[in-house]
Amino acid sequence: MNFKQLLQTKEYNFLRTNEHLGNNTILLGLGGLHAYGTNIEGSDIDIRGVALNSKSDLIGLSSFEQVVHEGTDTTVYGFNKIIKLLLNSNPNVIEILGLKPEHYLYVTDIGQELIDNRHMFLSQKCIQSFGGYANQQLHRLKNGEKLRKDEGRLSKHMMHLIRLYIMCIDILEKEQIITYRADENDLLMDIRNGIYLTNGMICEDFWDIFKWYEWRLEYAKLNTNLPKKPKYKKVEEFVMSVNERVVKGSV
């Protein structure tokens, strides 16, 4: 599918007409299953993006945090809002800085600056943030298995649990954000397709996989070279540079 052409359809007109978006948008890319490479036929197309705060947001009385368009599963964050989320290694947000090149659908010069400076956001904060999201998936697994929920949904939670561990390990060990999981695609798709489910019950083989990645994450936590906190000063300088350009009207 040509996702760039898809954004030109009338269904996505809000990207051009919304008062907070339009020319303020600096980055649009794929999110969700298509971004991870774990989509199947019929999977939703998620779009994630970033738009600059306007001059009035910065020195006036208006404000802008995000635009959510449920009809197209699109979320576009305000620049200042996404910076705060990135500083906390929010898993649903930080992945936008590690997409495959072809999964970026629209990138301005400032959008590219944000991508190029992704390393300044990386820190050991990812342990807590990714761990929190992983625990949510684990809780859903245990409830889903107990209540015999839809196997497709259960296998999706299983896949996301392992994916979150893998992404966090990459950040800690390689200091990289790798959203598209090419190396683990076969494993993740096997999980997604229900190979490790029998009559709504999770097979022991899956828990062996989970324990392996749990051990690897523990090892990565103990041996990472990442700082405990992100590079706040460098991030602040970048944010001030961008917002100064907005106020001066040079973007």
GIWOJO-V729395 format. One record per residue. N is the residue number from 1. RES is the residue in three letters. PSI is psi in whole degrees, -180 to 180 (none if undefined). OMEGA is omega in whole degrees, -180 to 180 (NA if undefined). Layout:
# GIWOJO-V729395
n=(N,N)
res=(RES,RES)
psi=(PSI,PSI)
omega=(OMEGA,OMEGA)
This chain:
# GIWOJO-V729395
n=(1,2,3,4,5,6,7,8,9,10,11,12,13,14,15,16,17,18,19,20,21,22,23,24,25,26,27,28,29,30,31,32,33,34,35,36,37,38,39,40,41,42,43,44,45,46,47,48,49,50,51,52,53,54,55,56,57,58,59,60,61,62,63,64,65,66,67,68,69,70,71,72,73,74,75,76,77,78,79,80,81,82,83,84,85,86,87,88,89,90,91,92,93,94,95,96,97,98,99,100,101,102,103,104,105,106,107,108,109,110,111,112,113,114,115,116,117,118,119,120,121,122,123,124,125,126,127,128,129,130,131,132,133,134,135,136,137,138,139,140,141,142,143,144,145,146,147,148,149,150,151,152,153,154,155,156,157,158,159,160,161,162,163,164,165,166,167,168,169,170,171,172,173,174,175,176,177,178,179,180,181,182,183,184,185,186,187,188,189,190,191,192,193,194,195,196,197,198,199,200,201,202,203,204,205,206,207,208,209,210,211,212,213,214,215,216,217,218,219,220,221,222,223,224,225,226,227,228,229,230,231,232,233,234,235,236,237,238,239,240,241,242,243,244,245,246,247,248,249,250,251)
res=(MET,ASN,PHE,LYS,GLN,LEU,LEU,GLN,THR,LYS,GLU,TYR,ASN,PHE,LEU,ARG,THR,ASN,GLU,HIS,LEU,GLY,ASN,ASN,THR,ILE,LEU,LEU,GLY,LEU,GLY,GLY,LEU,HIS,ALA,TYR,GLY,THR,ASN,ILE,GLU,GLY,SER,ASP,ILE,ASP,ILE,ARG,GLY,VAL,ALA,LEU,ASN,SER,LYS,SER,ASP,LEU,ILE,GLY,LEU,SER,SER,PHE,GLU,GLN,VAL,VAL,HIS,GLU,GLY,THR,ASP,THR,THR,VAL,TYR,GLY,PHE,ASN,LYS,ILE,ILE,LYS,LEU,LEU,LEU,ASN,SER,ASN,PRO,ASN,VAL,ILE,GLU,ILE,LEU,GLY,LEU,LYS,PRO,GLU,HIS,TYR,LEU,TYR,VAL,THR,ASP,ILE,GLY,GLN,GLU,LEU,ILE,ASP,ASN,ARG,HIS,MET,PHE,LEU,SER,GLN,LYS,CYS,ILE,GLN,SER,PHE,GLY,GLY,TYR,ALA,ASN,GLN,GLN,LEU,HIS,ARG,LEU,LYS,ASN,GLY,GLU,LYS,LEU,ARG,LYS,ASP,GLU,GLY,ARG,LEU,SER,LYS,HIS,MET,MET,HIS,LEU,ILE,ARG,LEU,TYR,ILE,MET,CYS,ILE,ASP,ILE,LEU,GLU,LYS,GLU,GLN,ILE,ILE,THR,TYR,ARG,ALA,ASP,GLU,ASN,ASP,LEU,LEU,MET,ASP,ILE,ARG,ASN,GLY,ILE,TYR,LEU,THR,ASN,GLY,MET,ILE,CYS,GLU,ASP,PHE,TRP,ASP,ILE,PHE,LYS,TRP,TYR,GLU,TRP,ARG,LEU,GLU,TYR,ALA,LYS,LEU,ASN,THR,ASN,LEU,PRO,LYS,LYS,PRO,LYS,TYR,LYS,LYS,VAL,GLU,GLU,PHE,VAL,MET,SER,VAL,ASN,GLU,ARG,VAL,VAL,LYS,GLY,SER,VAL)
psi=(140,99,-31,-40,-36,-39,-16,-7,162,-23,-27,19,-27,-26,-26,-25,-21,136,-25,-13,-121,-123,-12,-18,131,-12,134,137,172,149,178,-149,-37,-35,-33,-17,20,20,151,176,128,-2,142,150,113,135,133,147,179,136,141,146,146,169,-41,-29,-37,-38,6,-146,-7,169,155,122,-46,158,126,120,99,-31,-27,11,47,134,125,120,146,150,-49,-36,-45,-29,-44,-40,-39,-38,-27,9,40,119,-36,-13,-43,-23,-21,-17,2,29,159,147,-41,-9,-5,121,-20,123,123,180,-41,-36,-40,-36,-43,-46,-45,-25,19,-28,-27,-14,-14,133,176,-2,-23,-26,-47,-43,-49,-37,-39,-44,-39,-40,-34,-44,-40,-41,-41,-37,-49,-40,-42,-41,-41,-38,2,48,173,127,-34,-42,-39,-46,-31,-43,-38,-45,-45,-35,-50,-40,-42,-42,-46,-45,-40,-39,-42,-44,-42,-40,-44,-12,43,147,111,99,-45,119,73,-45,-30,14,-43,-45,-49,-38,-34,-44,-47,-34,7,17,-31,26,139,113,44,2,140,128,154,-31,-36,-43,-27,-42,-46,-45,-36,-49,-30,-43,-44,-37,-41,-42,-44,-39,-39,-20,6,149,1,146,160,-31,154,173,79,-42,-43,-40,-44,-43,-40,-46,-44,-40,-46,-50,-29,-39,-39,-49,-37,-7,24,10,none)
omega=(177,-175,178,177,179,-179,180,-179,-175,178,-179,-180,-179,178,-179,-173,-179,-175,-178,-174,180,-178,178,-177,-179,-176,172,180,178,173,174,-171,179,179,-180,-175,-178,178,173,180,179,179,178,174,179,176,177,-178,180,176,178,169,-179,178,-180,175,-172,-177,179,-174,-179,178,180,178,179,172,177,178,-173,-178,-180,-178,-178,173,176,-177,169,-175,-178,-180,-176,177,179,179,179,179,178,179,178,-174,-179,-176,-175,-179,-180,179,-178,-179,168,-178,-177,178,170,-173,178,-179,174,179,179,175,178,176,179,179,-177,-179,-175,-175,-177,179,-173,179,178,174,180,-179,-179,-176,179,178,178,178,179,178,175,179,179,178,179,178,-177,177,-179,180,-179,-177,-179,180,180,-176,179,179,-180,-180,177,177,178,-180,-179,178,-180,180,180,176,-177,-179,180,177,178,-179,-178,-175,-174,-175,-180,172,-178,-174,-180,-171,-178,-175,-178,-173,-179,179,-177,179,174,178,-179,-177,172,180,-176,176,174,-180,177,180,180,-178,180,179,179,-179,174,177,179,-179,178,180,175,178,180,178,178,178,-179,179,-176,-172,-178,174,180,176,179,-178,178,-178,-173,-177,180,178,180,179,179,-180,179,179,-179,-177,175,177,178,-178,180,179,-178,174,NA)
